């Protein structure tokens, strides 16, 4: 990588610990489907549908001569596992590098999956992103829990009143009925 001094490798153990708060899927939630788009013979984009945290998410996989680079690792470890399974279908080369574009968890919460599968993995981020990831990671679970409580309360109210938050009547489909 050009100007590699601008990047700082994150310690494997720190990434393992940082990813753990995001390892739990929502109750009853099925894994998010992942779409694979071939950009060139050795470059692929993986895209998810909205998952309740982000409108959609994406990751880039580059298959090199001797190894694989993954750019961003998704919001959930379960999604990263889906992409890793796709990588293993494409090549037996090891994932050697993960690059995190920035500190938001939808870009690095799957790091632990790659770190577990590839012990010599190098995780690369800017020093600023590294500091944010190390220092604010513990705040995200509380944010997610608070958002979940608000969403559940809004859903309960809509179902009990039969109306959405804007006052329109819920359809049978919106109420989950046939």
VMD Tcl script that builds the backbone (N, CA, C; Angstrom):
set m [mol new atoms 534]
animate dup $m
set s [atomselect $m all]
$s set {name element resname resid chain x y z} {
  {N N UNK 1 A 0.830 -1.185 0.000}
  {CA C UNK 1 A 0.000 0.000 0.000}
  {C C UNK 1 A 0.869 1.240 0.000}
  {N N UNK 2 A 0.559 2.176 -0.855}
  {CA C UNK 2 A 1.320 3.417 -0.872}
  {C C UNK 2 A 1.086 4.176 0.426}
  {N N UNK 3 A 2.098 4.856 0.867}
  {CA C UNK 3 A 2.016 5.672 2.072}
  {C C UNK 3 A 1.495 4.877 3.265}
  {N N UNK 4 A 2.024 3.673 3.433}
  {CA C UNK 4 A 1.546 2.801 4.502}
  {C C UNK 4 A 1.793 3.377 5.892}
  {N N UNK 5 A 2.636 4.386 6.008}
  {CA C UNK 5 A 2.850 4.987 7.323}
  {C C UNK 5 A 1.593 5.726 7.804}
  {N N UNK 6 A 0.664 6.010 6.891}
  {CA C UNK 6 A -0.580 6.677 7.289}
  {C C UNK 6 A -1.549 5.694 7.941}
  {N N UNK 7 A -1.225 4.428 7.901}
  {CA C UNK 7 A -2.097 3.411 8.468}
  {C C UNK 7 A -1.473 2.809 9.713}
  {N N UNK 8 A -2.323 2.305 10.560}
  {CA C UNK 8 A -1.853 1.665 11.783}
  {C C UNK 8 A -2.547 0.323 11.905}
  {N N UNK 9 A -1.803 -0.725 12.153}
  {CA C UNK 9 A -2.398 -2.043 12.325}
  {C C UNK 9 A -3.009 -2.131 13.713}
  {N N UNK 10 A -4.248 -2.612 13.755}
  {CA C UNK 10 A -4.924 -2.781 15.038}
  {C C UNK 10 A -4.554 -4.133 15.621}
  {N N UNK 11 A -4.296 -4.199 16.903}
  {CA C UNK 11 A -3.963 -5.481 17.503}
  {C C UNK 11 A -5.127 -6.468 17.360}
  {N N UNK 12 A -4.793 -7.694 17.040}
  {CA C UNK 12 A -5.789 -8.750 16.845}
  {C C UNK 12 A -6.696 -8.869 18.067}
  {N N UNK 13 A -6.158 -8.904 19.250}
  {CA C UNK 13 A -6.961 -9.070 20.456}
  {C C UNK 13 A -7.921 -7.899 20.660}
  {N N UNK 14 A -7.478 -6.699 20.373}
  {CA C UNK 14 A -8.370 -5.533 20.522}
  {C C UNK 14 A -9.555 -5.650 19.583}
  {N N UNK 15 A -9.327 -6.091 18.368}
  {CA C UNK 15 A -10.415 -6.235 17.415}
  {C C UNK 15 A -11.371 -7.327 17.878}
  {N N UNK 16 A -10.834 -8.402 18.409}
  {CA C UNK 16 A -11.695 -9.472 18.925}
  {C C UNK 16 A -12.599 -8.914 20.022}
  {N N UNK 17 A -12.054 -8.155 20.926}
  {CA C UNK 17 A -12.841 -7.601 22.030}
  {C C UNK 17 A -13.829 -6.546 21.542}
  {N N UNK 18 A -13.401 -5.720 20.589}
  {CA C UNK 18 A -14.279 -4.680 20.071}
  {C C UNK 18 A -15.468 -5.277 19.338}
  {N N UNK 19 A -15.269 -6.368 18.650}
  {CA C UNK 19 A -16.352 -6.955 17.882}
  {C C UNK 19 A -17.375 -7.679 18.724}
  {N N UNK 20 A -17.016 -8.133 19.903}
  {CA C UNK 20 A -17.929 -8.939 20.706}
  {C C UNK 20 A -19.266 -8.294 21.024}
  {N N UNK 21 A -19.375 -7.003 21.328}
  {CA C UNK 21 A -20.679 -6.452 21.623}
  {C C UNK 21 A -21.662 -6.542 20.464}
  {N N UNK 22 A -21.172 -6.724 19.258}
  {CA C UNK 22 A -22.044 -6.754 18.088}
  {C C UNK 22 A -22.289 -8.165 17.601}
  {N N UNK 23 A -21.836 -9.165 18.362}
  {CA C UNK 23 A -21.932 -10.541 17.919}
  {C C UNK 23 A -23.328 -11.121 18.077}
  {N N UNK 24 A -24.206 -10.459 18.776}
  {CA C UNK 24 A -25.523 -11.039 19.005}
  {C C UNK 24 A -26.517 -10.592 17.946}
  {N N UNK 25 A -27.204 -11.566 17.292}
  {CA C UNK 25 A -28.263 -11.190 16.354}
  {C C UNK 25 A -29.539 -10.908 17.131}
  {N N UNK 26 A -30.424 -10.117 16.546}
  {CA C UNK 26 A -31.707 -9.852 17.180}
  {C C UNK 26 A -32.495 -11.153 17.279}
  {N N UNK 27 A -33.273 -11.299 18.342}
  {CA C UNK 27 A -34.068 -12.509 18.534}
  {C C UNK 27 A -34.968 -12.764 17.338}
  {N N UNK 28 A -34.953 -14.006 16.868}
  {CA C UNK 28 A -35.821 -14.403 15.776}
  {C C UNK 28 A -35.419 -13.844 14.419}
  {N N UNK 29 A -34.309 -13.151 14.348}
  {CA C UNK 29 A -33.896 -12.530 13.095}
  {C C UNK 29 A -33.077 -13.513 12.271}
  {N N UNK 30 A -33.405 -13.600 11.002}
  {CA C UNK 30 A -32.621 -14.437 10.100}
  {C C UNK 30 A -31.460 -13.613 9.565}
  {N N UNK 31 A -30.390 -14.267 9.135}
  {CA C UNK 31 A -29.247 -13.518 8.608}
  {C C UNK 31 A -29.659 -12.658 7.414}
  {N N UNK 32 A -28.983 -11.559 7.258}
  {CA C UNK 32 A -29.242 -10.658 6.145}
  {C C UNK 32 A -28.687 -11.287 4.873}
  {N N UNK 33 A -29.473 -11.238 3.812}
  {CA C UNK 33 A -29.020 -11.770 2.530}
  {C C UNK 33 A -27.886 -10.894 1.994}
  {N N UNK 34 A -26.939 -11.530 1.340}
  {CA C UNK 34 A -25.790 -10.820 0.788}
  {C C UNK 34 A -25.763 -11.041 -0.718}
  {N N UNK 35 A -25.683 -9.950 -1.461}
  {CA C UNK 35 A -25.588 -10.004 -2.920}
  {C C UNK 35 A -24.127 -9.869 -3.318}
  {N N UNK 36 A -23.660 -10.734 -4.216}
  {CA C UNK 36 A -22.279 -10.673 -4.699}
  {C C UNK 36 A -22.284 -10.112 -6.116}
  {N N UNK 37 A -21.467 -9.081 -6.333}
  {CA C UNK 37 A -21.329 -8.476 -7.657}
  {C C UNK 37 A -19.872 -8.602 -8.081}
  {N N UNK 38 A -19.649 -9.231 -9.204}
  {CA C UNK 38 A -18.299 -9.366 -9.734}
  {C C UNK 38 A -17.951 -8.083 -10.477}
  {N N UNK 39 A -16.924 -7.382 -10.005}
  {CA C UNK 39 A -16.495 -6.128 -10.633}
  {C C UNK 39 A -15.453 -6.421 -11.712}
  {N N UNK 40 A -14.467 -7.243 -11.360}
  {CA C UNK 40 A -13.491 -7.761 -12.324}
  {C C UNK 40 A -13.258 -9.209 -11.943}
  {N N UNK 41 A -12.316 -9.877 -12.623}
  {CA C UNK 41 A -12.042 -11.278 -12.293}
  {C C UNK 41 A -11.620 -11.479 -10.848}
  {N N UNK 42 A -11.008 -10.477 -10.248}
  {CA C UNK 42 A -10.474 -10.635 -8.899}
  {C C UNK 42 A -11.030 -9.640 -7.879}
  {N N UNK 43 A -12.047 -8.875 -8.257}
  {CA C UNK 43 A -12.617 -7.880 -7.346}
  {C C UNK 43 A -14.127 -8.085 -7.286}
  {N N UNK 44 A -14.628 -8.189 -6.051}
  {CA C UNK 44 A -16.051 -8.436 -5.826}
  {C C UNK 44 A -16.592 -7.447 -4.808}
  {N N UNK 45 A -17.831 -7.057 -5.016}
  {CA C UNK 45 A -18.533 -6.238 -4.034}
  {C C UNK 45 A -19.652 -7.088 -3.453}
  {N N UNK 46 A -19.772 -7.046 -2.129}
  {CA C UNK 46 A -20.853 -7.725 -1.428}
  {C C UNK 46 A -21.737 -6.658 -0.811}
  {N N UNK 47 A -23.048 -6.768 -1.035}
  {CA C UNK 47 A -23.998 -5.758 -0.573}
  {C C UNK 47 A -25.108 -6.448 0.205}
  {N N UNK 48 A -25.500 -5.830 1.320}
  {CA C UNK 48 A -26.640 -6.342 2.081}
  {C C UNK 48 A -27.846 -5.438 1.875}
  {N N UNK 49 A -28.994 -6.008 2.146}
  {CA C UNK 49 A -30.225 -5.225 2.208}
  {C C UNK 49 A -30.225 -4.484 3.537}
  {N N UNK 50 A -31.148 -3.562 3.749}
  {CA C UNK 50 A -31.225 -2.883 5.051}
  {C C UNK 50 A -31.358 -3.904 6.180}
  {N N UNK 51 A -30.666 -3.658 7.274}
  {CA C UNK 51 A -30.669 -4.625 8.380}
  {C C UNK 51 A -31.132 -4.042 9.706}
  {N N UNK 52 A -31.725 -2.868 9.682}
  {CA C UNK 52 A -32.184 -2.255 10.922}
  {C C UNK 52 A -31.166 -1.305 11.521}
  {N N UNK 53 A -29.924 -1.402 11.082}
  {CA C UNK 53 A -28.902 -0.470 11.565}
  {C C UNK 53 A -28.493 0.479 10.441}
  {N N UNK 54 A -28.248 -0.078 9.280}
  {CA C UNK 54 A -27.853 0.738 8.136}
  {C C UNK 54 A -28.805 0.476 6.974}
  {N N UNK 55 A -28.984 1.459 6.094}
  {CA C UNK 55 A -29.872 1.250 4.942}
  {C C UNK 55 A -29.411 0.069 4.089}
  {N N UNK 56 A -28.149 -0.042 3.858}
  {CA C UNK 56 A -27.515 -1.218 3.284}
  {C C UNK 56 A -26.041 -1.116 3.614}
  {N N UNK 57 A -25.341 -2.183 3.396}
  {CA C UNK 57 A -23.945 -2.252 3.799}
  {C C UNK 57 A -23.179 -2.873 2.645}
  {N N UNK 58 A -21.887 -2.586 2.547}
  {CA C UNK 58 A -21.118 -3.223 1.489}
  {C C UNK 58 A -19.690 -3.472 1.921}
  {N N UNK 59 A -19.088 -4.429 1.242}
  {CA C UNK 59 A -17.711 -4.825 1.479}
  {C C UNK 59 A -17.091 -5.151 0.128}
  {N N UNK 60 A -15.816 -4.885 -0.003}
  {CA C UNK 60 A -15.092 -5.197 -1.231}
  {C C UNK 60 A -14.080 -6.293 -0.919}
  {N N UNK 61 A -14.009 -7.278 -1.793}
  {CA C UNK 61 A -13.058 -8.371 -1.646}
  {C C UNK 61 A -12.155 -8.368 -2.880}
  {N N UNK 62 A -10.849 -8.340 -2.627}
  {CA C UNK 62 A -9.864 -8.363 -3.706}
  {C C UNK 62 A -9.016 -9.624 -3.549}
  {N N UNK 63 A -9.067 -10.472 -4.559}
  {CA C UNK 63 A -8.287 -11.707 -4.556}
  {C C UNK 63 A -6.975 -11.406 -5.259}
  {N N UNK 64 A -5.878 -11.425 -4.500}
  {CA C UNK 64 A -4.538 -11.158 -5.015}
  {C C UNK 64 A -3.866 -12.469 -5.437}
  {N N UNK 65 A -2.619 -12.392 -5.881}
  {CA C UNK 65 A -1.899 -13.590 -6.311}
  {C C UNK 65 A -1.736 -14.616 -5.189}
  {N N UNK 66 A -1.447 -14.130 -3.975}
  {CA C UNK 66 A -1.166 -15.051 -2.870}
  {C C UNK 66 A -2.136 -14.948 -1.705}
  {N N UNK 67 A -2.995 -13.914 -1.706}
  {CA C UNK 67 A -3.863 -13.708 -0.566}
  {C C UNK 67 A -5.088 -12.900 -0.953}
  {N N UNK 68 A -5.887 -12.558 0.053}
  {CA C UNK 68 A -7.127 -11.816 -0.161}
  {C C UNK 68 A -7.134 -10.601 0.757}
  {N N UNK 69 A -7.655 -9.480 0.247}
  {CA C UNK 69 A -7.866 -8.268 1.034}
  {C C UNK 69 A -9.372 -8.030 1.108}
  {N N UNK 70 A -9.861 -7.741 2.305}
  {CA C UNK 70 A -11.275 -7.411 2.501}
  {C C UNK 70 A -11.345 -5.973 2.993}
  {N N UNK 71 A -12.140 -5.164 2.319}
  {CA C UNK 71 A -12.316 -3.759 2.683}
  {C C UNK 71 A -13.673 -3.624 3.350}
  {N N UNK 72 A -13.676 -3.369 4.643}
  {CA C UNK 72 A -14.851 -3.271 5.510}
  {C C UNK 72 A -15.519 -4.635 5.683}
  {N N UNK 73 A -16.006 -4.886 6.905}
  {CA C UNK 73 A -16.442 -6.240 7.259}
  {C C UNK 73 A -17.878 -6.334 7.784}
  {N N UNK 74 A -18.699 -5.346 7.516}
  {CA C UNK 74 A -20.129 -5.370 7.804}
  {C C UNK 74 A -20.488 -5.091 9.263}
  {N N UNK 75 A -21.795 -4.958 9.467}
  {CA C UNK 75 A -22.360 -4.637 10.774}
  {C C UNK 75 A -22.360 -5.828 11.715}
  {N N UNK 76 A -22.556 -7.000 11.178}
  {CA C UNK 76 A -22.712 -8.189 12.019}
  {C C UNK 76 A -21.684 -9.258 11.671}
  {N N UNK 77 A -21.178 -9.946 12.679}
  {CA C UNK 77 A -20.311 -11.087 12.397}
  {C C UNK 77 A -21.008 -12.140 11.537}
  {N N UNK 78 A -22.310 -12.326 11.710}
  {CA C UNK 78 A -23.019 -13.327 10.902}
  {C C UNK 78 A -22.925 -12.984 9.416}
  {N N UNK 79 A -22.990 -11.707 9.066}
  {CA C UNK 79 A -22.867 -11.302 7.672}
  {C C UNK 79 A -21.434 -11.513 7.193}
  {N N UNK 80 A -20.471 -11.217 8.037}
  {CA C UNK 80 A -19.071 -11.458 7.674}
  {C C UNK 80 A -18.833 -12.950 7.436}
  {N N UNK 81 A -19.470 -13.814 8.231}
  {CA C UNK 81 A -19.329 -15.256 8.021}
  {C C UNK 81 A -19.897 -15.667 6.659}
  {N N UNK 82 A -21.004 -15.049 6.255}
  {CA C UNK 82 A -21.594 -15.336 4.943}
  {C C UNK 82 A -20.616 -14.951 3.838}
  {N N UNK 83 A -19.998 -13.779 3.951}
  {CA C UNK 83 A -19.035 -13.336 2.946}
  {C C UNK 83 A -17.800 -14.232 2.970}
  {N N UNK 84 A -17.324 -14.598 4.140}
  {CA C UNK 84 A -16.166 -15.484 4.228}
  {C C UNK 84 A -16.459 -16.822 3.539}
  {N N UNK 85 A -17.660 -17.339 3.710}
  {CA C UNK 85 A -18.032 -18.587 3.024}
  {C C UNK 85 A -17.979 -18.401 1.506}
  {N N UNK 86 A -18.394 -17.237 1.027}
  {CA C UNK 86 A -18.322 -16.948 -0.413}
  {C C UNK 86 A -16.867 -16.836 -0.870}
  {N N UNK 87 A -16.032 -16.216 -0.059}
  {CA C UNK 87 A -14.605 -16.109 -0.394}
  {C C UNK 87 A -14.007 -17.507 -0.522}
  {N N UNK 88 A -14.360 -18.385 0.404}
  {CA C UNK 88 A -13.805 -19.736 0.376}
  {C C UNK 88 A -14.282 -20.524 -0.840}
  {N N UNK 89 A -15.447 -20.176 -1.386}
  {CA C UNK 89 A -15.915 -20.804 -2.629}
  {C C UNK 89 A -15.093 -20.308 -3.823}
  {N N UNK 90 A -14.620 -19.059 -3.749}
  {CA C UNK 90 A -13.882 -18.445 -4.853}
  {C C UNK 90 A -12.411 -18.840 -4.863}
  {N N UNK 91 A -11.813 -18.999 -3.670}
  {CA C UNK 91 A -10.370 -19.231 -3.593}
  {C C UNK 91 A -10.011 -19.921 -2.273}
  {N N UNK 92 A -8.880 -20.621 -2.290}
  {CA C UNK 92 A -8.361 -21.193 -1.051}
  {C C UNK 92 A -7.267 -20.311 -0.442}
  {N N UNK 93 A -7.045 -19.143 -1.040}
  {CA C UNK 93 A -6.043 -18.209 -0.529}
  {C C UNK 93 A -6.516 -17.622 0.792}
  {N N UNK 94 A -5.594 -17.349 1.708}
  {CA C UNK 94 A -5.992 -16.789 3.004}
  {C C UNK 94 A -6.334 -15.301 2.908}
  {N N UNK 95 A -7.232 -14.875 3.763}
  {CA C UNK 95 A -7.471 -13.434 3.905}
  {C C UNK 95 A -6.309 -12.920 4.745}
  {N N UNK 96 A -5.510 -12.064 4.161}
  {CA C UNK 96 A -4.297 -11.560 4.828}
  {C C UNK 96 A -4.517 -10.168 5.404}
  {N N UNK 97 A -5.404 -9.384 4.758}
  {CA C UNK 97 A -5.614 -8.001 5.184}
  {C C UNK 97 A -7.106 -7.686 5.276}
  {N N UNK 98 A -7.462 -6.940 6.303}
  {CA C UNK 98 A -8.769 -6.297 6.410}
  {C C UNK 98 A -8.478 -4.812 6.561}
  {N N UNK 99 A -9.112 -4.000 5.733}
  {CA C UNK 99 A -8.965 -2.549 5.819}
  {C C UNK 99 A -10.301 -1.988 6.270}
  {N N UNK 100 A -10.284 -1.215 7.350}
  {CA C UNK 100 A -11.494 -0.562 7.840}
  {C C UNK 100 A -11.473 0.895 7.416}
  {N N UNK 101 A -12.481 1.309 6.657}
  {CA C UNK 101 A -12.501 2.661 6.100}
  {C C UNK 101 A -12.646 3.727 7.173}
  {N N UNK 102 A -13.435 3.437 8.204}
  {CA C UNK 102 A -13.577 4.384 9.311}
  {C C UNK 102 A -14.201 3.695 10.513}
  {N N UNK 103 A -14.507 4.439 11.567}
  {CA C UNK 103 A -14.805 3.881 12.880}
  {C C UNK 103 A -16.236 3.429 13.104}
  {N N UNK 104 A -17.168 3.701 12.220}
  {CA C UNK 104 A -18.541 3.248 12.458}
  {C C UNK 104 A -18.591 1.722 12.447}
  {N N UNK 105 A -19.347 1.126 13.377}
  {CA C UNK 105 A -19.329 -0.332 13.519}
  {C C UNK 105 A -19.784 -1.107 12.291}
  {N N UNK 106 A -20.561 -0.496 11.400}
  {CA C UNK 106 A -20.965 -1.222 10.203}
  {C C UNK 106 A -19.796 -1.447 9.247}
  {N N UNK 107 A -18.631 -0.916 9.580}
  {CA C UNK 107 A -17.444 -1.104 8.750}
  {C C UNK 107 A -16.431 -2.059 9.383}
  {N N UNK 108 A -16.624 -2.435 10.663}
  {CA C UNK 108 A -15.616 -3.273 11.309}
  {C C UNK 108 A -16.168 -4.345 12.248}
  {N N UNK 109 A -17.461 -4.446 12.403}
  {CA C UNK 109 A -18.003 -5.424 13.361}
  {C C UNK 109 A -17.811 -6.870 12.933}
  {N N UNK 110 A -17.454 -7.105 11.691}
  {CA C UNK 110 A -17.144 -8.459 11.244}
  {C C UNK 110 A -15.668 -8.806 11.331}
  {N N UNK 111 A -14.843 -7.884 11.812}
  {CA C UNK 111 A -13.394 -8.135 11.895}
  {C C UNK 111 A -13.079 -9.425 12.646}
  {N N UNK 112 A -13.802 -9.675 13.718}
  {CA C UNK 112 A -13.499 -10.838 14.554}
  {C C UNK 112 A -13.600 -12.144 13.776}
  {N N UNK 113 A -14.493 -12.209 12.809}
  {CA C UNK 113 A -14.669 -13.424 12.015}
  {C C UNK 113 A -13.390 -13.730 11.242}
  {N N UNK 114 A -12.839 -12.715 10.616}
  {CA C UNK 114 A -11.610 -12.903 9.846}
  {C C UNK 114 A -10.414 -13.155 10.763}
  {N N UNK 115 A -10.368 -12.482 11.895}
  {CA C UNK 115 A -9.266 -12.686 12.844}
  {C C UNK 115 A -9.267 -14.109 13.402}
  {N N UNK 116 A -10.447 -14.647 13.639}
  {CA C UNK 116 A -10.529 -16.029 14.131}
  {C C UNK 116 A -10.116 -17.024 13.056}
  {N N UNK 117 A -10.538 -16.771 11.829}
  {CA C UNK 117 A -10.255 -17.702 10.736}
  {C C UNK 117 A -8.809 -17.619 10.246}
  {N N UNK 118 A -8.193 -16.450 10.392}
  {CA C UNK 118 A -6.850 -16.222 9.849}
  {C C UNK 118 A -5.988 -15.545 10.914}
  {N N UNK 119 A -5.327 -16.315 11.776}
  {CA C UNK 119 A -4.553 -15.738 12.887}
  {C C UNK 119 A -3.466 -14.749 12.477}
  {N N UNK 120 A -2.950 -14.831 11.263}
  {CA C UNK 120 A -1.917 -13.878 10.851}
  {C C UNK 120 A -2.501 -12.661 10.131}
  {N N UNK 121 A -3.794 -12.488 10.227}
  {CA C UNK 121 A -4.487 -11.365 9.602}
  {C C UNK 121 A -3.923 -10.036 10.086}
  {N N UNK 122 A -3.803 -9.083 9.170}
  {CA C UNK 122 A -3.443 -7.712 9.531}
  {C C UNK 122 A -4.674 -6.843 9.329}
  {N N UNK 123 A -5.093 -6.143 10.375}
  {CA C UNK 123 A -6.226 -5.231 10.294}
  {C C UNK 123 A -5.660 -3.825 10.207}
  {N N UNK 124 A -6.077 -3.096 9.181}
  {CA C UNK 124 A -5.490 -1.794 8.879}
  {C C UNK 124 A -6.566 -0.718 8.966}
  {N N UNK 125 A -6.247 0.359 9.649}
  {CA C UNK 125 A -7.125 1.522 9.762}
  {C C UNK 125 A -6.258 2.739 10.005}
  {N N UNK 126 A -6.816 3.917 9.813}
  {CA C UNK 126 A -6.055 5.110 10.154}
  {C C UNK 126 A -5.921 5.167 11.670}
  {N N UNK 127 A -4.968 5.904 12.138}
  {CA C UNK 127 A -4.781 6.060 13.588}
  {C C UNK 127 A -6.026 6.674 14.223}
  {N N UNK 128 A -6.629 7.655 13.558}
  {CA C UNK 128 A -7.846 8.276 14.096}
  {C C UNK 128 A -8.975 7.256 14.218}
  {N N UNK 129 A -9.186 6.441 13.195}
  {CA C UNK 129 A -10.220 5.405 13.270}
  {C C UNK 129 A -9.915 4.412 14.371}
  {N N UNK 130 A -8.666 4.024 14.473}
  {CA C UNK 130 A -8.251 3.089 15.530}
  {C C UNK 130 A -8.615 3.640 16.900}
  {N N UNK 131 A -8.300 4.910 17.137}
  {CA C UNK 131 A -8.605 5.516 18.437}
  {C C UNK 131 A -10.113 5.564 18.691}
  {N N UNK 132 A -10.874 5.960 17.691}
  {CA C UNK 132 A -12.331 5.954 17.846}
  {C C UNK 132 A -12.836 4.549 18.148}
  {N N UNK 133 A -12.352 3.568 17.399}
  {CA C UNK 133 A -12.801 2.193 17.593}
  {C C UNK 133 A -12.474 1.705 19.000}
  {N N UNK 134 A -11.292 2.031 19.475}
  {CA C UNK 134 A -10.895 1.594 20.814}
  {C C UNK 134 A -11.648 2.332 21.919}
  {N N UNK 135 A -11.961 3.610 21.697}
  {CA C UNK 135 A -12.509 4.431 22.778}
  {C C UNK 135 A -14.027 4.564 22.802}
  {N N UNK 136 A -14.683 4.420 21.671}
  {CA C UNK 136 A -16.137 4.597 21.706}
  {C C UNK 136 A -16.917 3.314 21.423}
  {N N UNK 137 A -16.222 2.229 21.188}
  {CA C UNK 137 A -16.901 0.974 20.852}
  {C C UNK 137 A -17.902 0.543 21.921}
  {N N UNK 138 A -17.577 0.767 23.167}
  {CA C UNK 138 A -18.465 0.310 24.246}
  {C C UNK 138 A -19.764 1.106 24.317}
  {N N UNK 139 A -19.815 2.258 23.683}
  {CA C UNK 139 A -21.041 3.072 23.694}
  {C C UNK 139 A -22.100 2.524 22.745}
  {N N UNK 140 A -21.694 1.835 21.698}
  {CA C UNK 140 A -22.652 1.401 20.677}
  {C C UNK 140 A -23.725 0.444 21.189}
  {N N UNK 141 A -23.419 -0.572 22.006}
  {CA C UNK 141 A -24.495 -1.456 22.461}
  {C C UNK 141 A -25.620 -0.705 23.177}
  {N N UNK 142 A -25.292 0.287 23.989}
  {CA C UNK 142 A -26.327 1.069 24.669}
  {C C UNK 142 A -27.174 1.843 23.663}
  {N N UNK 143 A -26.542 2.379 22.632}
  {CA C UNK 143 A -27.281 3.095 21.581}
  {C C UNK 143 A -28.229 2.129 20.882}
  {N N UNK 144 A -27.733 0.940 20.522}
  {CA C UNK 144 A -28.568 -0.049 19.851}
  {C C UNK 144 A -29.738 -0.483 20.738}
  {N N UNK 145 A -29.466 -0.734 22.018}
  {CA C UNK 145 A -30.525 -1.144 22.936}
  {C C UNK 145 A -31.582 -0.055 23.083}
  {N N UNK 146 A -31.167 1.187 23.188}
  {CA C UNK 146 A -32.099 2.298 23.304}
  {C C UNK 146 A -32.961 2.416 22.038}
  {N N UNK 147 A -32.328 2.317 20.879}
  {CA C UNK 147 A -33.082 2.370 19.624}
  {C C UNK 147 A -34.066 1.214 19.516}
  {N N UNK 148 A -33.642 0.043 19.948}
  {CA C UNK 148 A -34.524 -1.122 19.924}
  {C C UNK 148 A -35.737 -0.904 20.827}
  {N N UNK 149 A -35.511 -0.366 22.018}
  {CA C UNK 149 A -36.630 -0.086 22.939}
  {C C UNK 149 A -37.616 0.897 22.310}
  {N N UNK 150 A -37.099 1.965 21.704}
  {CA C UNK 150 A -37.965 2.954 21.059}
  {C C UNK 150 A -38.750 2.335 19.903}
  {N N UNK 151 A -38.064 1.560 19.087}
  {CA C UNK 151 A -38.734 0.916 17.954}
  {C C UNK 151 A -39.802 -0.071 18.428}
  {N N UNK 152 A -39.490 -0.826 19.480}
  {CA C UNK 152 A -40.465 -1.788 20.006}
  {C C UNK 152 A -41.684 -1.066 20.570}
  {N N UNK 153 A -41.462 0.043 21.277}
  {CA C UNK 153 A -42.574 0.821 21.823}
  {C C UNK 153 A -43.444 1.380 20.697}
  {N N UNK 154 A -42.824 1.877 19.633}
  {CA C UNK 154 A -43.581 2.403 18.495}
  {C C UNK 154 A -44.371 1.292 17.811}
  {N N UNK 155 A -43.771 0.126 17.669}
  {CA C UNK 155 A -44.467 -1.005 17.069}
  {C C UNK 155 A -45.637 -1.449 17.929}
  {N N UNK 156 A -45.410 -1.577 19.240}
  {CA C UNK 156 A -46.489 -1.972 20.155}
  {C C UNK 156 A -47.652 -0.992 20.084}
  {N N UNK 157 A -47.331 0.306 20.040}
  {CA C UNK 157 A -48.384 1.327 19.966}
  {C C UNK 157 A -49.141 1.219 18.644}
  {N N UNK 158 A -48.426 1.054 17.559}
  {CA C UNK 158 A -49.071 0.935 16.251}
  {C C UNK 158 A -49.985 -0.279 16.204}
  {N N UNK 159 A -49.515 -1.395 16.742}
  {CA C UNK 159 A -50.340 -2.606 16.728}
  {C C UNK 159 A -51.559 -2.477 17.636}
  {N N UNK 160 A -51.396 -1.823 18.786}
  {CA C UNK 160 A -52.531 -1.689 19.712}
  {C C UNK 160 A -53.561 -0.678 19.220}
  {N N UNK 161 A -53.119 0.364 18.514}
  {CA C UNK 161 A -54.058 1.386 18.026}
  {C C UNK 161 A -54.527 1.121 16.599}
  {N N UNK 162 A -53.779 0.288 15.873}
  {CA C UNK 162 A -54.111 0.036 14.474}
  {C C UNK 162 A -53.686 1.158 13.550}
  {N N UNK 163 A -52.860 2.075 14.078}
  {CA C UNK 163 A -52.429 3.224 13.269}
  {C C UNK 163 A -50.918 3.388 13.338}
  {N N UNK 164 A -50.362 3.860 12.219}
  {CA C UNK 164 A -48.927 4.129 12.198}
  {C C UNK 164 A -48.650 5.441 12.913}
  {N N UNK 165 A -47.396 5.784 13.053}
  {CA C UNK 165 A -47.028 7.009 13.775}
  {C C UNK 165 A -47.569 8.271 13.119}
  {N N UNK 166 A -47.849 8.216 11.814}
  {CA C UNK 166 A -48.417 9.390 11.142}
  {C C UNK 166 A -49.945 9.406 11.155}
  {N N UNK 167 A -50.555 8.428 11.830}
  {CA C UNK 167 A -52.014 8.394 11.987}
  {C C UNK 167 A -52.764 7.594 10.941}
  {N N UNK 168 A -52.060 7.090 9.931}
  {CA C UNK 168 A -52.753 6.288 8.921}
  {C C UNK 168 A -53.027 4.889 9.451}
  {N N UNK 169 A -54.137 4.315 8.963}
  {CA C UNK 169 A -54.514 2.957 9.369}
  {C C UNK 169 A -53.493 1.950 8.859}
  {N N UNK 170 A -53.164 0.976 9.696}
  {CA C UNK 170 A -52.268 -0.092 9.275}
  {C C UNK 170 A -53.013 -1.042 8.355}
  {N N UNK 171 A -52.343 -1.513 7.334}
  {CA C UNK 171 A -52.933 -2.523 6.455}
  {C C UNK 171 A -52.773 -3.884 7.119}
  {N N UNK 172 A -53.497 -4.868 6.608}
  {CA C UNK 172 A -53.365 -6.250 7.131}
  {C C UNK 172 A -51.935 -6.722 6.998}
  {N N UNK 173 A -51.285 -6.378 5.882}
  {CA C UNK 173 A -49.878 -6.761 5.693}
  {C C UNK 173 A -48.985 -6.141 6.738}
  {N N UNK 174 A -49.182 -4.855 7.041}
  {CA C UNK 174 A -48.379 -4.180 8.052}
  {C C UNK 174 A -48.606 -4.771 9.427}
  {N N UNK 175 A -49.785 -5.266 9.686}
  {CA C UNK 175 A -50.094 -5.879 10.981}
  {C C UNK 175 A -49.584 -7.313 11.058}
  {N N UNK 176 A -49.042 -7.830 9.932}
  {CA C UNK 176 A -48.506 -9.193 9.928}
  {C C UNK 176 A -49.568 -10.245 9.770}
  {N N UNK 177 A -50.727 -9.838 9.228}
  {CA C UNK 177 A -51.807 -10.786 9.015}
  {C C UNK 177 A -51.850 -11.186 7.552}
  {N N UNK 178 A -52.450 -12.346 7.282}
  {CA C UNK 178 A -52.635 -12.769 5.879}
  {C C UNK 178 A -53.835 -12.094 5.273}
}
mol reanalyze $m
mol bondsrecalc $m
mol representation Tube
mol addrep $m
